[in-house]
Amino acid sequence: MIYGFNDVVLRVFEEADGITMSSLASSSWFYPGMNAGNRLVWPGLRHNLSFRMSAVPEVLPIVRPVLFADTLDMIGLHTIAFHPDLVNDVCRRYGDGIDDALFLVDNRGSVVFASRPSVGFDSAVAVSQVQSPAAEAGHFTTGSLSGKQLICYQRSDYSGMMVFQVMDYGDYENLAATAFSLAIVLLLSVSLSVLVTVTLTTRLTRPIERIREHMARISGGDFSRDPLLEGPDEIGQLGQGINDLATNVDLLLRRNLEEEREKKALEFRLLQNQVNPHFIYNALNAIRMMAMIQKSQGIYDTANALGALLKETSKGAMEKITLREEFDLIEHFIHIHNIRKQGLIRTEYDLGDALADRLVVRFLLQPIVENAILHGFEGKRGLWRIWVSAEAANGRVTLTVRDNGRGIAPDKLEALVADPSESQGRRFNAVGLNNVREQIRHVYGSAYGMTLDSQIGVGTTVSVVIPEESAPIAAAPEDTPPMDRSADDIGEGRQHP
């Protein structure tokens, strides 16, 4: 319905026909809309002026001014009345599923909507509790026949109506207790999390710190195991690995120390058998000079060869010499035995110029040649032949001593390979095949060694494998008279490198 200040009235719908201007003008809610400017006025729940035609006792009217478009002057009032059920349907859908009671109340305390009217809610008392228009939201408690209640409210800026939610104070207390319990649970959970974090951090950092301390002890030379480092978890397995590493390093150091002691003991055994070589060498020089004066060539050559051998024994036991010098020592040694065997021993040497300056431990081949003479030719008739050769391949030098002696039976050869010291007779300088093998192991390592092969009636072959090592500086010439290396002096049929 639109009412113009020029007394023109426009009505829509038949319900509006039942409203007279006198009843509308006498309503307390109609004319206040004149002072609302361009704003809607919600008077709240009011008596239906057309009750006789609609049978609806109360309606929800709204009033707003009608303005002239050009001057924006007020020229009338426009009012519309709603059926309360329109609002109730909206509020009812909102209240579904909520156990608490919901109330929609206008600014005069009239209840527009109530989800549960029987809760003992007094709308007039509730509105009186909220006197200040600025109080848009809040809560308060009140007592009723059903007990103490907690009432929460919210004022609409648009319509001025208020929504009240009424709940049993006991439920609120239960909710507060539940919230408090949740807070306690949350606090306990946080405390437990902190405790677990601290515990796990301690369990993680302490073993790592212990491992660091153990590594510091290892760097200081303490290789003892620490059982506290070991455990079933990953850090414990890491600690066990460190303990195993320390144990292995300790065993390796002990093994190296023991090998060094054995090496020193071997050198000492070699030095023990020198029997004052300088004195004997000087005596042999005197004999050699006397033989030369008396023109006894055989005695001269024998003394010369023995003197050269004894001079070498006076030097370092593990000193290295060139292959050329080693072959010369073998030649001196065979020459002395050939005097006793009346020239039956024939030797052949195969040493190329490319290998002549390669280094080898002094007297490494002499015990092998000695065993060939003392044991390989025992009881053999005819000429005794010994072949000594050297060849290089892949950074290794293979030294071979082969004879045409009686050979070794397979069972004795197997025992000799297993423990050469048990099959040796008397040896020059007390150095046998076992000592040769030990020298190779101590000087060159376990990757090198010695092999034996023998056939009955054919002979024996001994091969020694050592790393190829060149002499950094050419060997200085000896200051003693060299042995005459002609075939007539050494033995008929002998060949030289």
C-alpha positions in Angstrom: 0.0 0.0 0.0 1.3 3.4 -1.0 0.0 6.6 0.7 0.8 9.9 -1.0 0.8 13.2 0.8 -1.5 14.4 -1.9 -4.1 12.0 -0.4 -3.7 9.5 -3.2 -3.7 5.9 -2.0 -2.6 2.9 -4.0 -3.5 -0.6 -2.8 -2.3 -4.0 -4.0 -4.1 -7.3 -3.2 -7.5 -7.5 -1.8 -6.3 -7.6 1.9 -5.2 -3.9 1.4 -8.8 -3.0 0.6 -9.7 -3.7 4.2 -7.3 -1.0 5.5 -8.8 2.5 6.0 -6.6 5.6 6.1 -8.0 6.4 9.5 -6.9 3.1 11.0 -3.5 3.4 9.3 -3.0 7.0 10.5 -3.9 6.0 14.1 -1.2 3.2 14.1 1.8 4.1 16.1 4.2 2.4 13.7 3.1 4.1 10.4 4.2 7.7 10.6 7.6 7.2 12.3 8.7 6.1 8.8 8.5 9.8 7.8 11.6 10.4 9.9 13.6 7.4 8.6 15.1 9.1 5.6 15.7 6.5 2.9 15.8 3.6 5.4 13.4 0.8 6.0 11.5 0.8 9.3 10.7 -2.6 10.9 8.0 -1.9 13.5 8.0 -5.5 14.6 5.0 -7.8 15.1 1.8 -5.6 14.8 -2.0 -6.0 14.7 -3.3 -6.8 11.3 -5.4 -3.8 10.2 -7.2 -6.0 7.6 -8.0 -8.8 10.1 -11.6 -8.9 9.1 -10.6 -10.0 5.6 -7.5 -12.2 6.1 -8.1 -14.0 9.5 -4.4 -13.3 10.3 -4.3 -11.5 13.7 -0.7 -10.2 13.4 1.6 -9.3 10.6 5.1 -8.0 10.1 4.9 -4.6 8.4 7.7 -2.6 7.0 7.5 1.2 6.2 9.8 3.2 3.9 9.4 6.8 2.5 8.6 7.4 -1.2 11.0 10.1 -2.7 10.5 12.2 -5.7 13.2 11.2 -8.3 14.2 14.7 -9.3 14.4 16.5 -5.9 14.5 13.5 -3.6 11.7 15.1 -1.6 9.4 12.8 0.4 6.1 12.6 -1.3 4.6 9.6 0.5 5.0 6.4 2.5 5.1 2.8 1.3 4.1 0.0 3.6 4.2 -3.8 3.1 2.8 -6.4 5.6 4.3 -9.9 5.7 2.7 -13.0 7.1 4.8 -14.2 10.1 5.0 -17.7 8.7 7.4 -16.4 6.0 9.9 -15.6 8.8 9.0 -18.7 10.8 9.8 -21.0 7.9 13.3 -19.5 7.5 14.0 -19.6 11.3 12.6 -23.2 11.5 15.0 -24.4 8.8 17.9 -22.7 10.6 16.9 -24.3 14.0 16.7 -27.8 12.7 19.3 -30.1 14.4 19.9 -27.6 17.3 18.9 -28.9 20.7 18.7 -25.4 22.2 15.6 -23.1 21.9 15.7 -20.3 19.4 13.6 -17.2 19.6 13.1 -14.2 17.2 11.9 -11.2 19.2 11.1 -7.7 18.0 12.2 -4.5 19.8 8.9 -4.4 21.8 9.5 -8.0 23.2 6.9 -9.7 21.0 7.9 -13.2 20.0 8.0 -13.6 16.2 9.3 -17.1 16.2 9.9 -19.8 18.9 11.4 -23.2 18.2 10.4 -24.5 21.7 7.9 -22.3 23.5 7.8 -24.5 26.6 11.3 -23.7 27.9 10.0 -20.9 30.1 11.6 -18.1 28.1 10.2 -14.7 29.0 10.8 -12.4 26.0 10.0 -9.2 27.9 12.5 -10.0 30.6 15.1 -11.0 27.9 14.6 -7.7 26.1 14.8 -5.7 29.3 18.2 -7.3 30.0 19.5 -5.7 26.8 18.6 -2.0 27.3 21.4 -0.5 25.3 20.9 -0.4 21.5 24.7 -0.6 21.1 24.6 -4.1 22.6 24.6 -6.0 19.4 25.6 -9.4 20.9 26.2 -10.9 24.3 24.9 -13.4 26.8 23.4 -13.4 30.3 22.0 -15.9 32.7 18.5 -16.1 34.2 16.4 -18.3 36.4 13.2 -20.0 35.4 10.8 -22.7 36.5 12.9 -25.2 34.5 16.1 -24.1 36.2 19.0 -21.8 35.4 19.4 -20.8 31.8 22.2 -19.3 29.7 20.8 -16.9 27.1 22.9 -15.7 24.1 21.6 -12.9 21.9 22.4 -11.2 18.6 20.7 -7.9 17.4 20.1 -7.3 13.7 21.4 -4.0 12.4 19.0 -4.1 9.5 15.6 -4.9 11.3 16.4 -4.2 14.9 15.0 -7.7 15.8 16.9 -9.9 18.2 17.7 -13.7 18.1 17.9 -15.4 21.4 19.4 -18.9 22.0 18.3 -20.4 25.2 20.3 -23.3 26.6 20.3 -25.2 29.9 23.1 -23.8 32.1 23.9 -27.4 33.1 24.7 -28.2 29.5 26.9 -25.1 29.4 28.7 -26.3 32.5 29.1 -29.7 30.9 30.4 -28.0 27.8 32.8 -25.9 29.9 33.9 -29.0 31.7 34.4 -30.8 28.4 36.4 -27.8 27.2 38.4 -27.8 30.3 39.0 -31.6 30.0 40.0 -31.0 26.4 42.4 -28.3 27.5 43.9 -30.7 30.1 44.2 -33.4 27.5 45.8 -31.0 25.1 48.2 -29.8 27.8 49.1 -33.4 28.7 49.5 -34.3 25.1 51.9 -31.3 24.6 53.8 -32.3 27.8 54.0 -35.9 26.6 55.1 -34.8 23.2 57.8 -32.6 24.7 58.9 -35.4 27.0 59.0 -37.9 24.1 60.9 -35.3 22.0 63.4 -34.7 24.8 63.8 -38.5 25.4 64.3 -39.3 21.7 66.7 -36.4 21.3 68.7 -37.6 24.3 68.6 -41.2 23.0 69.8 -39.9 19.6 72.4 -37.3 20.6 73.9 -39.2 23.5 75.0 -42.3 21.4 76.3 -39.9 18.7 78.3 -38.0 21.4 79.6 -41.3 22.7 80.6 -42.4 19.2 82.4 -39.0 18.8 84.3 -39.6 22.1 85.2 -43.1 21.1 86.5 -41.9 17.7 88.6 -39.4 19.6 90.1 -42.2 21.7 90.8 -44.2 18.5 92.6 -41.3 17.0 94.7 -41.2 20.2 95.7 -44.9 19.8 93.1 -46.5 22.1 91.5 -49.3 19.9 89.6 -51.1 22.7 85.9 -51.9 22.1 83.2 -49.9 23.8 80.2 -52.2 24.4 78.0 -49.2 25.2 78.1 -48.1 21.5 76.4 -51.3 20.3 72.7 -51.9 20.1 69.9 -53.2 17.9 69.0 -49.9 16.3 70.8 -48.1 13.5 73.1 -46.1 15.7 73.9 -49.2 17.7 74.8 -51.0 14.4 77.0 -48.0 13.5 78.7 -48.3 16.9 79.3 -52.0 16.3 80.8 -51.2 13.0 83.2 -48.6 14.6 84.1 -51.2 17.2 84.8 -53.8 14.5 86.9 -51.2 12.6 88.9 -50.4 15.7 89.5 -54.1 16.4 90.6 -54.7 12.8 92.9 -51.8 12.9 94.4 -53.0 16.2 94.9 -56.5 14.7 96.5 -55.0 11.6 98.9 -52.9 13.6 99.8 -55.9 15.8 100.3 -58.0 12.8 102.5 -55.4 11.2 104.5 -55.1 14.4 104.8 -58.9 14.6 106.0 -59.1 11.0 108.5 -56.3 11.7 109.8 -58.3 14.6 110.1 -61.4 12.5 111.9 -59.4 9.9 114.3 -58.1 12.4 114.8 -61.7 13.8 115.5 -62.9 10.3 118.1 -60.2 9.8 119.6 -61.1 13.2 119.8 -64.8 12.2 121.5 -63.8 9.0 123.9 -61.6 10.8 124.7 -64.4 13.4 126.1 -66.6 10.6 128.5 -64.0 9.3 131.3 -65.3 11.7 133.3 -62.2 11.5 133.4 -62.0 7.7 135.8 -59.0 7.6 138.4 -61.0 9.4 138.0 -64.0 7.1 137.9 -61.8 4.1 141.3 -60.2 5.1 142.7 -63.7 5.6 141.5 -64.8 2.2 143.1 -61.7 0.6 146.4 -62.8 2.1 145.9 -66.3 0.8 145.0 -65.0 -2.6 148.1 -62.8 -2.8 150.3 -65.7 -1.7 148.7 -68.0 -4.4 149.3 -65.3 -7.1 153.0 -65.0 -6.0 153.3 -68.8 -6.1 151.3 -69.0 -9.4 148.7 -71.3 -7.9 145.7 -70.2 -10.1 143.2 -72.7 -8.6 143.8 -71.5 -5.1 143.8 -67.9 -6.3 140.4 -68.3 -8.0 138.8 -70.1 -5.1 140.0 -67.6 -2.5 138.8 -64.8 -4.8 135.3 -66.3 -5.1 135.0 -67.0 -1.4 136.2 -63.5 -0.6 133.6 -62.0 -2.8 130.8 -64.0 -1.1 132.0 -63.2 2.4 132.2 -59.5 1.6 128.6 -59.5 0.5 127.5 -61.2 3.8 129.1 -58.3 5.7 126.6 -55.9 4.2 122.9 -55.4 5.2 121.0 -58.7 5.4 118.0 -57.3 3.5 119.8 -55.0 1.2 118.8 -55.1 -2.5 121.3 -55.5 -5.3 120.9 -55.7 -9.1 120.2 -59.0 -10.9 123.6 -58.7 -12.5 125.2 -58.7 -9.1 123.0 -61.5 -7.8 123.9 -63.7 -10.8 127.6 -62.9 -10.1 127.2 -64.1 -6.5 125.6 -67.3 -7.7 128.6 -67.8 -10.1 131.0 -67.3 -7.2 129.1 -69.8 -5.1 128.9 -72.4 -7.9 132.7 -71.9 -8.6 133.6 -72.9 -5.0 131.4 -76.1 -5.3 132.8 -76.9 -8.7 136.3 -77.1 -7.3 135.1 -79.8 -5.0 133.1 -81.5 -7.8 136.0 -81.3 -10.2 134.1 -79.2 -12.8 131.0 -81.5 -13.1 128.6 -78.5 -12.6 127.7 -76.7 -15.8 125.6 -73.5 -15.5 123.7 -71.4 -18.1 122.4 -67.9 -17.5 119.7 -66.0 -19.3 119.7 -62.4 -18.2 119.0 -59.7 -20.8 120.3 -56.2 -20.6 116.8 -54.8 -20.0 116.6 -56.8 -16.7 120.3 -56.6 -15.6 119.7 -53.5 -13.4 116.5 -54.7 -11.8 116.7 -55.0 -8.0 116.5 -58.1 -5.9 117.1 -59.0 -2.2 120.8 -60.0 -1.7 121.3 -63.9 -1.7 117.7 -64.6 -2.6 118.6 -67.3 -5.2 121.7 -68.7 -3.4 119.8 -71.1 -1.1 117.9 -72.5 -4.1 121.1 -73.1 -6.0 122.6 -74.6 -2.9 119.8 -77.1 -2.4 120.1 -78.1 -6.1 123.8 -78.9 -5.6 123.5 -80.6 -2.2 120.3 -82.5 -2.7 119.2 -82.5 -6.3 122.4 -84.0 -7.7 123.0 -86.4 -4.9 123.9 -89.9 -6.4 123.6 -88.6 -10.0 126.1 -89.7 -12.6 127.3 -87.5 -15.4 127.3 -83.7 -15.8 125.2 -81.6 -13.4 123.4 -78.7 -15.2 121.8 -75.6 -13.6 119.9 -73.0 -15.6 119.3 -69.6 -14.0 117.0 -67.1 -15.9 115.0 -64.0 -15.4 112.0 -62.6 -17.4 109.6 -59.8 -16.8 105.9 -59.4 -17.5 103.1 -57.2 -16.2 105.3 -55.4 -13.7 106.6 -58.7 -12.2 110.0 -60.4 -12.5 110.1 -64.3 -12.5 113.5 -65.7 -11.5 113.9 -69.4 -12.3 116.5 -72.0 -11.1 116.2 -75.3 -13.0 118.4 -78.4 -12.6 118.7 -81.8 -14.3 119.0 -83.7 -11.0 117.1 -86.7 -9.7 113.9 -84.9 -9.0 111.6 -85.1 -6.0 108.9 -87.7 -5.3 105.4 -86.3 -5.4 104.7 -87.0 -1.7 108.0 -85.4 -0.7 107.3 -82.5 -3.0 103.9 -81.9 -1.4 105.5 -81.9 2.1 108.3 -79.6 0.8 105.7 -77.1 -0.6 103.7 -77.2 2.7 106.7 -76.7 5.0 110.1 -76.4 3.3 112.0 -76.2 6.6 111.2 -79.8 7.3 112.9 -81.1 4.1 116.1 -79.1 4.3 119.6 -80.3 5.0 122.5 -78.1 5.9 122.3 -74.8 4.1 124.8 -72.0 3.3 124.3 -69.2 5.9 121.5 -71.3 7.4 119.1 -69.9 4.9 116.8 -72.5 3.2 113.8 -72.5 1.1 111.6 -71.5 4.0 113.7 -68.4 4.7 113.6 -67.5 1.0 109.8 -67.6 1.2 109.8 -65.6 4.4 112.1 -63.0 2.9 109.8 -62.6 -0.1 106.7 -62.2 2.2 108.5 -59.7 4.5 110.1 -57.6 1.7 107.5 -57.8 -1.1 104.3 -58.9 0.5 101.9 -61.8 0.3 101.1 -61.1 -3.4 104.5 -62.6 -4.3 106.1 -65.9 -3.6 107.8 -69.1 -4.7 106.7 -72.2 -6.5 108.3 -75.7 -7.0 107.9 -78.2 -9.8 109.7 -81.5 -10.0 109.7 -84.8 -12.0 111.6 -87.9 -11.1 114.5 -88.4 -13.4 114.0 -85.1 -15.1 114.9 -82.4 -12.6 113.4 -79.7 -10.4 112.3 -76.1 -11.2 112.0 -73.4 -8.6 110.4 -70.1 -9.6 110.5 -66.9 -7.6 108.1 -64.0 -8.5 109.0 -60.5 -7.2 107.9 -57.0 -8.3 109.8 -55.3 -11.1 111.9 -52.6 -9.4 114.6 -50.6 -11.1 117.8 -49.3 -9.4 117.6 -45.5 -9.0 121.4 -45.1 -9.3 123.9 -47.3 -11.1 125.8 -49.6 -8.7 129.3 -48.5 -8.0 132.1 -50.9 -9.0 133.5 -53.1 -6.2 136.9 -52.1 -4.8 137.9 -55.9 -4.6 139.5 -57.7 -7.5 136.7 -59.2 -9.7 136.7 -62.9 -10.3 138.1 -64.0 -13.7 134.9 -65.2 -15.5 136.5 -67.1 -18.3 135.3 -70.6 -19.1 138.8 -72.1 -18.4 138.8 -70.8 -14.8 135.2 -71.5 -13.9 134.6 -74.8 -15.7 134.3 -76.0 -19.2 131.0 -75.5 -20.8 129.8 -72.7 -18.5 127.9 -69.7 -20.1 127.6 -66.3 -18.5 124.9 -63.6 -18.6 
